[in-house]
């Protein structure tokens, strides 16, 4: 390995900020996160307000207080860092998304989800980039290169569908829920991969070869990252299955799962791949194989510990975004021309609306044309809901914008300052205004789907396994599986199989392959061998 | 609040070490921790070797490989930082100790534990300090002040009893186990408080006033830190009880518990108190009140998630200590006089042995004199075991030594270099040699107590609630309490009460007070009010 070991040192400054100030800032931040959780809970009766909005508003308020206390010098406590975001905050969110995803729905609608998440994001990217080149360039906001405009396309293609997911009901509209949820994750990965591909290439002279290389690189990143996640996930399943950690220690199993998930992310970053895609697929594999190889206690613990980490990370993010929005430095550059800044923000918001409409409706039509069964088709009202669900912009956009337009958290040029402040404006506006409108809109479009609301950020966890259903399942069959499982239903007959759509058959062949080759090696529900002291023995013990 | 907001910025360098090197070092470290866990598990059949020793050895090996690869330039991947240790690694370990402690045993033996942990540590501190002044000063190893010698006393008074606890059986020798465990925690807190008190005072001119001020300050730190921990713990119980988070989200409850525990630690550091003591008592209060107010899933999750965090932190520490031991910079200073370095290490090791003997046997006699019942007395063989249990020196000693004798991880003077290398030598020798001898020694002294070994670092968690006993309890009474509870036994009659020792009565009055005033307000087992949707309702639901 050709690593410069002498240089493999974390910057000493990173670890010895021993001063009072950093203790104070960490303390205040932790206290604020607690406040967000408690206040978010108290506001829960007003179901339109969720934790994202609460955190944003508390962040804004704190920022204002700090601004007043320092007499306009500063408004934030922590310096924003892309690294903090991409190395510590984003991995738990994406991993948890993969870990808690309803695999059956996800893979059954896989083609449609990839259509929306990957192809749709590319369409949106092209439209926003072209729109930015066509309109914003004319506003004369400063020197921007082609790569900057393409970056704008990638930044504003990254959606944040958490808000809509909180309003949708997974049981009443499973298709819609899985489409919005799946699209959100694939979209995150696509826009980040796209963004990094843009930064890597010299995009000043665009010709056929550059476009071809760009496309090849994009596909390579996509497939290699997925493969790495799959391999790490399988490895963790194999290790835990072979070693029977459960015989001795729940803590060891949980530790191995957490560490290997994080390892997959860091390894992907080290190999210049997309950590987001890797850790997402690692999460899916871990929930499909590894999770079934561990003890009952480990299952409950991992499920909730991962959801909690993801929850804290999301609250942290929105809190920070709110606090950072008031940063005086960023607004100083553009204070001479507030009108122009408002124009840029409005144009971007318009492009977001158009860019999303441009793919949701055509791709829905395409998807409907593929499907035979009428209850698998996406109705027009559902299409509008999908369109709306992807209008919010969130933390990924902010992080990418900082990456492109700042050096160490401060905008350097006029053009950069305009784009940073516009990104913040679009994120704040879309999260708060569109977020507050989501509940009434969905209630109007799909009256049946908003019956029981789950208004927490950690929707996935609660929907998959509330304490009640978990315990009753435990008492019923002694297995206590929380995750939904594709092997619950009896196998369809041949006639049934012939009548279903081709995508069903793909799913069926995958299941045959899984049962025959994968599960015997990597474990999974019902395929953990019977060994005294292993998790299987324990669950069998209680079945009797 | 008189905080300089402008300065309340985490050092930007802390968050933007965006280079390849830091990604590589994090990746390698995570991979090594995984390796330690897997190899530690595989070596488990050889019960003498535990995860501490495995991690130390893997650390040493990795250090050697890096040393060879860089041709003698460097041996570690991360720069050691006191902050990393005190802000991120130590809190989970100490909090988990408080959270999983067997409260009944702990409080029943409270007087003896404090006698050993606080008074004993002070005696050991005085002896080691005087010995260092008397003997090491004559070796002429460089310029050291009185404060340095006192710091040596504090550094080598901090024990690491994990190794002995892994060998002892909690059910066969509950008294011994609780004494060794309790002493270990109080000892950590005492030596750290002592160490910080030494650094704060001008100890060049020692007179009666300085000694009095020192003692007052020490007592203030002790009581204020405990109080802060108690208040934070009660606050978390009150918040969760009042708001019924359980009605909606396990993740919220878990998040609040993690965040408030961490908040208590950081708040203590901010107020210049001892975070260790604070977070320990916060853990005790949380397990006594808060833990009973949350859902069943939250209970399982917090119990194992805290144990896992603590487990990962311990493996990380030993791995680092092993890797850091080979750091070429430290050994360069003393390479001219290896004999002298060996002498210093041997003298310190001798002082550790003597300093511990000087309090274990007298204080045991004192404790036996207080107790009336013969099975509460500490036998001589048990006294030897207690003496042995506290001979190992671990990560706290390393961290304190770095704090006193280095600037940013590098020793500056001859004397400092001698003391750093001697600390590393004593830690390595005592952990590996004494550690390997512990099992045979305890087997020889207490043949009955080593029947079932729990050879994981996370002994507390496994002993308190293996999956089996948890599930069977769950099926029996529908409450599924994992933590042992002091209210299980029927209340003793007045006659019984008269016959027991006075310390039992103190415990009894505390229980009366707890039942009458504390539990109705802060919750706790059996005192969570019946409200639809609350955790109580759910557990009652399953009782039927």
Interface residues (C-beta under 8 A of the other chain):
Chain A: X3 X4 X5 X6 X7 X8 X9 X10 X11 X12 X13 X14 X15 X16 X17 X18 X19 X20 X21 X22 X23 X24 X25 X26 X27 X28 X30 X31 X33 X34 X37 X38 X41 X42 X44 X66 X69 X70 X73 X74 X77 X78 X79 X81 X82 X83 X84 X87 X239 X243 X245 X246 X248 X249 X250 X251 X252 X254 X255 X256 X258 X259 X260 X262 X263 X266 X267 X269 X270 X295 X296 X297 X298 X300 X301 X303 X304 X305 X307 X308 X311 X312 X315 X408 X409 X454 X455 X456 X458 X461 X462 X465 X467 X468 X470 X471 X474 X475 X538 X541 X542
Chain B: X3 X4 X5 X6 X7 X8 X9 X10 X11 X12 X13 X14 X15 X16 X17 X18 X20 X21 X22 X23 X24 X25 X26 X27 X28 X30 X31 X33 X34 X37 X38 X41 X42 X44 X66 X69 X70 X73 X74 X76 X77 X78 X79 X81 X82 X83 X84 X87 X239 X243 X245 X246 X248 X249 X250 X251 X252 X254 X255 X256 X258 X259 X260 X262 X263 X266 X267 X269 X270 X295 X296 X297 X298 X300 X301 X303 X304 X305 X307 X308 X311 X312 X315 X408 X409 X455 X456 X458 X461 X462 X465 X467 X468 X470 X471 X474 X475 X538 X541 X542
